[in-house]
C-alpha cells in the first residue's frame, strides 16, 4: 500500500479520477527501463520518477559533455565528465526517494539486451542511433515488452509505441535502415533545446497510459511534431511480417551498413607514439574550441573540398567524439585513393 509520505507526494494523482490510488499502486509496482540518459532520456526519467514508477532502469555508457547542457536538463556544469547514468540517478533520487533505480553504466548490446529487458515491464527508447533502435525493437519483441519510441531531428520529433498487445514494430515502420551518413546527427546539424523535452515528455505520458490502462496508446500510429509551425501529423501503419523476429542480429552495426575501420588505434596507444602520426580532427568548430588533441582540423562537412590540404608524410589518425564521423571521413578518403595510411581513433575522444 501507499505510505503516508507517498500519499502526500502523489496527492494530485490520487485525486485524479482516471488514476486514483489504484493507478498509483500500478505505477508503484511498475518496472520501466529507459535507454539513454540524453536529450530524450532526461525528461522521460524526470517525469517517470516524479510520477512514482516504482523501479527505473537507466542504461547509458556516455559521460556528460558541456554541449549537452543546452537540452539535457538533468545535468549541471559540475557534472561534465561524469557518467550520465550515475549523474542522472543522483539527482533523480533527490526528486523522489520512493523510487528504486538500477544503473547500467554500459552500452546496450546483443550480449546484454535480452537479460536486461527481461527484468522490466516497459522499455523506453531514448537512443540517438539506428543500431540501438533496431536492437531495442528486436529485443522488445523477443521478450514481449512494449517499446515506447521517440526520435528528434533539428526542429521535428517523432513518437510511437511498438509491440503493444500485438501491435506493429519499428521494423514495420522502417523495414530497412538508412544508408550510413545520410542522416546527420545533432553534433553535425544541431537540435533546438526544447524539442527533446517535448518528445520525451510525450514518451513518459505513453508509459503512464500503458501502466495505468487509461487513454488511447499510440500503437500503430506515428506522431510527427514540428515545433516551428506547431503542426502535428498522425500516420497510421500496420503490423507486417517484419515484426516476426526470431533472434537478434549478429551485428547491428553491420545491419545498419556501418563497417569497422580497417585499422584502429586507441587513445592510449596513440599517446605512446604521437610523433609517428599526423592527426585530423573532423569535428565541428565549437567542439574543437572546447578540447582537442592537436593535428589539422577539417570538419567532416568540408572534407570533400579540402582533403587536398591534409599532410601526407605520415600515417593519418582521424578522430571525432565517438569514432563514427571519423569512420565516415576515412571511407571518403579511401574513395579518393589517398596515398597515406588511414587509421581511426577507436571510440573517439570519448
N, C-alpha and C positions, 0 to 999 in steps of 0.2 A: 504494500500500500504506500501511498504518498505520506511522507513525514510532514510535520507541521511546517518546517522550513521550506520544503518543496511546495507545499500548498501556497505559501506566501510568494515563492519565486515564480510559480506558474499561474498566479491568480487570473491573469487575463485570458489564459486558455481555459481555465476551469469554468469561467462564467460564459464561455463562448458555446452556443448551442450545439454546434457540429463537432466540438472536441470534448469539452467537459472532462470529468475525472476518468471516464472510460478511455477516451482518446489519449489523455496524458499518460495513463498507465501503459497504453500501447507504445507510446514514444519511449517511455522509461525502459521497456523490455526490448526495444529495437536495437539492432546492431547494424551500423552503416559504415562502409569503407569509402573513403574519399581518395581518389588517385590524383595526386598533385596538390601541393600547397602553394600554388602560384596565384595568378590573377583570378581564375575561377575558384580555385580551392579556398581562398581566403573568405569570401562571402558565404560560400557553401558551409564551411566549417563554423563560421561565426553564428549563422542563423540556426544551424542544427544543434550547436552547443546551447544557444540561448533557449531553443525550443524544448530542450531536455531529452534529446535522444540519448538513451542510456549508455551505449557503447559506441565510440567513434574511433575508427582506424584511420591513420594518416600515413600514406606512403609517398615518399619523395626523397630522391638522393641528392638534390641540389642544395646549394647554400645561398643565403641572401646576398644579393648584389645591390649596390646603391641605386641602379637604374630600375630595380623592382619597386621601389617605394612610391613611384608615381601611380601605381594601381594595386599593389599587393598590401592592403591596408592593415594587415595583422602586424606588420613589422615596423621598426623604427631604425634610425641611423645606427643605434647601438647594436643592432642585430646583424649588420653587414659582416659576412664571412662565417656566420653561424648556420648550422643545419636548419633548413626551412621547417622540416617536420618537428624538430625539437623546439625551435623558437615559437612556432605556432601553438603547440600544446602548452608551452609555458604560459603564454598569455591567455589561452582559452580556459585553462584551469582556474584562472582568477575570475573569469566571467561566470562560470558555473561549476561549483565544487561537487555537484551531484553526478557529473558525467565521468565515465571511465574512458581513458584514452589509451590506445595502442599505437606506438610509434614504430614505423618501419622506415628507418633511415637507409633506404636501398632503392634500387631501380626495380620496377615491375618487369619480370622476365618469364620465359616459358617454364623455368625451374620452380618459381615460387608462386605464380599466379593462381593456380588451382588450389594450392594449400592455403593460401591467404583468403581467397574468395569463399571457401567452404565455411569460414568462421562468421560470415556476415549474412544479413538478410537482403540488403540492397547495396549495389555498387554505384558510385557516382564518379563519372569520368570528367576530371578537370585537367586532363593532359593537354599537351600542345604539339603532339606529333602523331603522324598516321600509324606508325608502328605500334604505339601504345594503344591507340583507338581500336585497331583490328585485334590486337591481343586481348584487350579488355572485353570486346564483344564476344570473341570465341570462348574465353574462359567463363564469361557470364552464362553463355548458352550451356556449356558443359556442366556447370554447377547449378544451373536452373535458377539464376538470380536476375531480378530486374536490373537494367542498366540505365541510369539517368545520364543523358549525353548533353554536353554543351560545347560550343566552339565559338571563337571570336576571330574577326579579321578586320583591322582598321576601324571602321565605324559600323560594322554589321555583326550580328550574332545569330547563332542557330541553337535550337533546343528541341529535344525529342526524348522519348522513353522507349527503350528496346527490351525485347524478351519479357514483356509483362503479360502474364496469363496467355502465353502462346502468340503474342504479337510479333510483328516484323522485327528484324535485326538491323544492325548497322550495315551489314553486307547486303541486305535487301535494298537499302537506300543507296549505298555506294559499293557496288559489286567489285570494282577494281580500284586500287589506289591511284592517285595522280602521279604523273612522272616526277622523279626527283627534281627539285629546284623549280617546278612550275608554279608553286605557291610559296612565296617568300614568308619568312617568319617575322615575329614582332621586332627582332633585332635589326632587321633589314628595312622594314617599312613602317614600323611603329603601330601603336594602337591607342585610341583615346581612353584615358584612365577610367572613366565611369562605366565603360562597356562591360568589362568582366564583372563589375559589381551588379549590373542589371541582370545579366545572363546567369551568373552564379546564384543570385537570389531566387531567380525563377527555378533553377535546378533544385535548390533547397525546398522550394514550395512543392515541387513534384514529389519529393521524398515524403513530406508531411502528408500529402494526399494519399500516397500509397500506404503509409503506415496506419493512418487513421481511417482509411477506407472512405474518404469523402471526395466530392468533386469528380471531375472527369479527367482521368490521367491522360497525358499527351502521348498515347501509344498510337502507332500507325499514322502519325501526323508529325510534320516538321514545321516548327515555327521559325520564321526568319524575321528579324527585327533590325531596322535601320534607325540609328539614333539621330542622324542628321534630319531626316524627314519625319521621324516618329511613325513611319509606316510599318505595319505588321502584315505579313503574308503567311497563310497556312496552307501547306501542301499535304495532300493525302498520298499515302503509298501503302503497298500491300506486302504481306509475307510471301516470300518466294523460296525456292529450293536452296537459295544461298544461306538460309538460316539453318540448314541441316548440317551442323558441324559435328564431325565425329572425333576430331582430335585437334590439338594446337598445331600451327605451322612449325616446321623445324627451325625456321629463321625468319622473323618478321621484318628484319632489315632487308633481306633478300627479296621477300614477298613484295615489299614496297619499292623495290628497284634500287635499293641502296647497297652497293657493293663495297667491301672493305678496301681501303687504300692498299696498294701493292706493298708499300713499305711504310712502317710507322715507327715513331720513336716517342718514348715517354719524356715528360718534362725533366725527370730525374736523370735520365740518360743524356738528355741534351745539355744539362748543366755541367756534366762531366767533360764535355768537349765542344763548347760553344765555338771555338776557333776553327773547327772543321767544317762549319756550315755557314751558308747565307740564310737569313731569315726573311720571311714575307708575312706580314700581318694583313689579313683580308677583312678585318672587322671595320665597323663604321668609325667616323672621325671622333664621335663622342666617347666611344669605347676606348679608342687609342689614347685619348686625353686622360682618362681615368687611370689606366695602367697598361703597360706593355713590357715586353722583354727584349726590345730592340729590333733591328732589322728594318727593311723597307716597309712602307705602308701604302698598299693599294687596295681600297675597298673592293669587295667582290663585284659589285655592280660596275666598276670602272675597269676591271681587269681586261675585258675584251679589247679596249682601246689603248691600254697602257702596258700590256705584258712585255713589250719590247724593252721597257725600262729595267727589267729585272736583271740583277747581277748574275752572271752565268759562270763564274770562275770556280764555284764550289757547289756541292750538293745543296739543294734548296729545301729548307724545312718551312712548310706553310702552316700557319696557325690562326685560330679564331677562339671563340669562347668555349665551344663544346667539341670541336673536331668535325662538325658537319659542313660548315661553309668552306673549310679548308679542303675537304674532300671534293666539293664541287669545283673549287679552284684548280685542284690537281687534275680532275677529269678534263677541264677546259684546256689546261696547259699541255696535257698529253695529246689532245686533238690537234694542237698547234705544232706537235712534234719538236718541242724544245730539246736542245742538246745538252741538258744537265739533269742530274738525278733529282727526282721529286720525292719528298718524304713528308708524311702527315704527322702533325703533333697529336698523338693519341689523347682523346678526351679534351683537347684544347687547354686553355688556361684554367679550366675547372680543376 
